[in-house]
Amino acid sequence: MTGGTSSLRWLGMGLPLLLLACAHELRDDGRPDRVWASPRGLEAAKTCAIRALDEFGRTQTALAPSVTHVAQTIEPGKIYEVRPRQALGTTGDSYFLRLEKIDDHITRMSFFVRSPWKGQMIAALAPCGRR
């Protein structure tokens, strides 16, 4: 076996594993799964979204700990992203909510999600998109 053949064999075995690993990463390709123009200010929308996602992620068992969320500052006073505080492990869930200040009383909420509970998560966040 030559070195070139061996390299191709490793590439042939490694590429599918790399693609599989990347398939579990949520990509921000600019196309959110849901967008709301919330009449809330940025801080109020952020508080509402964290509360809604925390409530959605609350479990009633010690075997599966509750998921809590945190807002990461992207651009102070203008853009935040709400994400799970803990790594989600092997659940297959990937999501984040981007909050962008449009003016003092309007916040664009863009939800990027890959989860079997996508519809329920959108429903949990929907009240934050209205007053």
Secondary structure as GFF3:
##gff-version 3
##sequence-region A 1 131
A	DSSP	alpha_helix	3	23	.	.	.	ID=ss1
A	DSSP	beta_strand	34	38	.	.	.	ID=ss2
A	DSSP	alpha_helix	42	56	.	.	.	ID=ss3
A	DSSP	beta_strand	69	75	.	.	.	ID=ss4
A	DSSP	beta_strand	79	84	.	.	.	ID=ss5
A	DSSP	beta_strand	94	103	.	.	.	ID=ss6
A	DSSP	beta_strand	106	114	.	.	.	ID=ss7
A	DSSP	alpha_helix	118	125	.	.	.	ID=ss8
A	DSSP	three_ten_helix	126	129	.	.	.	ID=ss9
###
